[in-house]
């Protein structure tokens, strides 16, 4: 699915092939364009099916895409773990798998969105949206703050690290271990996540008399999350592909 490009994470002069950043850019641009077209022409598709209480946003296209992206990233990660030839790398992949599993569970409220059970007990008291998850609790420690940390790490890894590497003769911020920093193949979903978030960012500035989100008719934060979760797919695909190439070239796991 992805044609290879070379990266400089191998020691010496041996090139290590990566997934194609060009194809990732094309895929992200096509997905963004399709979602914008749907938002402008038929926004009810994004809002979910109608119910007696209104529309079920949790079963809308954006939320469904989030679940698909997380499930895909989880599958890619789980299939890469057995091939990891380094204990630290294996632990890192297990941590990613647990993280994507947790995010997927939270996004579907651990099944409530599909099986429609009633919310009770602690969740009924503390959850802002009356769901059985913890990321909608008022303090933001399980929602906004982790998202901000994740986005900071993504920007640091896909933008700052490559720039530093370019101007420091190949020495970046996270050269060791080789698998920690994402490559430029993961830049596109980071960029499109912020493009998707622009309507909300503009509205927050209160510069216009109208809401930009009302014009485009989609929830910026939800589309932003779609592309944030695409990042998990590209990062794990890239990591698995480079791991395969390094094994083929006989590069030591420590290099």
N, C-alpha and C positions, 0 to 999 in steps of 0.2 A: 504494500500500500504506500509506503514511503520510500522514495529513492534516497540513496545515501549521499551525505556530504561529509567532509573531513573536519575533525576538530583537533585541537592541540593538547588534549589531555594525556596523551601518551608521552612517555619519557623518550628522549632522543629525537630522531627524525622520523620515526615510524608514524604514519598517519592513522588515526582511528576514525572509521566512518560513523557518521551520525545519521539520524533520520533527516529528511529534507525540510529545512526551514521554509523553503518556497511553498511546498505543498501545505504546510501548516498555515501559512499566511493566506493562501487561497481558500482553504477550508474554513478558516475563521471569518474571512471576509464574506464568503458565500452564506455562512450561517447568520452573520449579523445582518446582511442585506435581506435575507429571507424573513428574519424576525421583524425587522423594521417594516417591511412590506405588509406583513400580516397585521402588525400593530396599526398601520395607517388604513388598511383596507377592511380588515375583519378582526377587530380587537377582541371580540368575544371568544375567539379561539384561544387567546392567551389567558382569558379569565376563567376558563374551566366550564364544566357542564352546569346547567341550571338545576337548582334544587328548590324545595319549598321555602327555604330561607334565603334564597338569592343564588348567586353563582359560587361554586366551590373552587376558589382560587387555587387550592392545594392540588387539584387535579388538572390545572391548566397546563398549557404547552410549556411555559417556562419552568414550572416546578417539575414537570415530567422530564424535561431535558436535563435538569439538574440531577435527578435520580439516575438517569441513564448514564450521564458522564461519571458520576461517582461509582456506579456499579462497574462500568468499563474500566476505570482506573483501578478498582479493587481487584478485578480479574487479572489485569495485566501485572499488578504487583504480586499477586499470589503465584502466578506462573513464573515470575522471575526469581522468587525466593529460592527455590530448589537449585537454581543455576549459580547462585552467589557463591564465589570461591573465597570469601573473606568473612570472618566472624562479625566484624563491625558493619560491613555492608549488609549482611543478612539481618542483623539487628535493626539497621536503618530501614530496610524494606518491611520488616515486621511492624515497626513503628508506623510507617506510612499506611500499611494495610489496616492496622487498628484505627488510625486516624480517619481513613476514608470510610471504614465500616461505621464508625461513630457518627460521622457527618451524614452518611446515608440513613442511618437509623433516626437521627434527629430530624432530617428533612421530611421523612414520612411519619414522624411522630411515633416511631417504632410500630407502625402498622395501622395506626388509628385512621389515617387518611383513606385507607382502602377498606378497612373493616368497620369503621364508624362506631367504635365503642364510646360510651359516655366518659367524660373527664370527671374524676372525683378526687377526694382527699387533698393532699398537698398540691397537686397540679392545678386543681380547681381554684385554690386560693392564691397561688403564686404565679401561674402562667398568664401572661398578658392576653393570650389568644384562646385560653381555655383548652389547650392541647396537652398531650402527655409527652412533652419534651422539656428540656431545661434551657434551651437557647433563647426562649422568649420570656425568661424571668427578668424582673425589672432592673437588676444591677448592671446588666450588659457584659458581665464577665464570661458568659458563655456564648456571646453573639458578636457585638460590635468590637470588643477588645481583641478577641482571637482573630477576627477578620482583619483588623488593622495590622496585627502582628504578621499574619500570613501575607498580606499585601506588601508590607515593608520588606519581608524576606524575598518575595518574588521580584520586586523592583531592584533590590540589592543584588540578587543573583543574576537576573536577566539583562540588566542595564548597567549598573555601576560596576559589577565584576568584569564584564567584557571590556568596558571602556578603560578600566584600570589596567587590565591585561594588555590592551592595545598600546597604551602609552608607557608601559613599564617592561617592554621587551619580553612579553609572554608571562610575566609574573602578575597574577591576579590576586583577589582577596581570599579565595578559597581553593587554592591549588592542591591542597592535601587535606583529606583524601580526595581522589579524583572524582568520586561519585557524588560529592556533596553539592557542588554548585550546578545549577541548571545551565544548559547551553543556549545558544541563540535560537535553537529550534523551538524553545518554549517562550520566546519573546512575544509572538503574535497574540496568544490568549491574554497575556498581561495587558498589552496595548488595547485590545478590543474590550476587555473588561472595563477599562477606564473610559473608553468611548461610549460604551453602553451606559455608564454611570453619569455622563455629562448632563442630561436633563435634570437630575436631582441636584447635582452640584450647582448648576446655574440657578435653580429655584432657591437653594439655600442662601444664595447671595442677595436675594430679594431685589434684583436690579430691574426686573420687568414687571409690568402690571398684570401679565398673564402667566400661568404655569406652563413651563415647557413640557412637563410630563403630561399635562392635559392635551397638548398638541399631538404628541407622539403616541399617547394613550397606552403606555406600558409602564410597569413598575421598574424603575431604574435599578434598584437594588437586586431584584430578581434576575434581570438580564445580566447584571454584573456577575452574579454568582454562577450563572451558566458558564461564562468564560473563565472564571476562577477555577471551576472544576475541570474545564478542558485542560487547564495547565497541568493538573495531576496526571492526565492521560499522556500528554506530550513528554512530561518529565520522566515518567516511569517507562514509556516506550523508548525514549532516548537512552535512559540508563540501561535498560535491557539490551538494546541494540549495541551500545558501546561495550557492554560486558562481553557480548558474543565476539565482537571484533578483537578485543584485547586478548581473549582466550586463543583466538585463531592466530594472532601475532605472537603469542607466547609471552605476553607482558606480565610481569609479576603483579599480584594483587596489591602489593604495597607501593608500586610505582604510580 
